[in-house]
Amino acid sequence: MSEKKEKVDPCFLAWVHLFEVLEKEKNEKKEQ
């Protein structure tokens, strides 16, 4: 797995970032 770390799919990174943002928004809404 670490071998393919150099060639990470940009789409995959975009999805990971998107999910991180969604999780952050969920947590912020819970606190309010």
C-alpha positions in Angstrom: 0.0 0.0 0.0 2.8 2.4 0.8 4.3 1.7 -2.6 1.3 3.4 -4.4 1.3 6.3 -2.0 3.3 8.3 -4.5 0.7 7.9 -7.2 -2.5 8.8 -5.4 -5.6 9.4 -7.5 -6.6 13.1 -7.3 -10.2 12.1 -7.4 -9.6 10.0 -4.3 -8.0 12.9 -2.5 -10.9 15.1 -3.4 -13.4 12.6 -2.0 -11.4 12.3 1.2 -11.3 16.1 1.6 -15.1 16.2 0.9 -15.9 13.7 3.6 -13.7 15.5 6.1 -15.5 18.7 5.4 -18.9 17.0 5.8 -17.9 15.4 9.1 -16.7 18.8 10.4 -20.0 20.4 9.5 -21.9 17.6 11.1 -19.9 18.0 14.4 -20.4 21.8 14.3 -24.2 21.4 13.9 -24.3 19.0 16.8 -22.7 21.6 19.1 -25.1 24.4 18.2 
